[in-house]
């Protein structure tokens, strides 16, 4: 079951970025330069970068990023199982981060003024 037509959505995102490029070309050029710079190091292959990008996109809740990076990772040879494993890592990091941040809430309680 798919809630989103991802192919259509990728197209719509491209149109939206094209409009942003017309409105603020320097912003889009700077973003493109950052993306290209990350690809030029050569330390990670395209598939690994794609898997990291998908996991990050999910953490950031960016549907446009999910659409684009999933397509790129698939073209780079990422399997459904590899994507699922990368997403499992993202879920575990989110859970761990939540657990770590619980200590901040407990600490805040310890220093709060009693009612």
Order of alpha helices (4+ residues) and beta strands (2+ residues): alpha-alpha-alpha-alpha-alpha
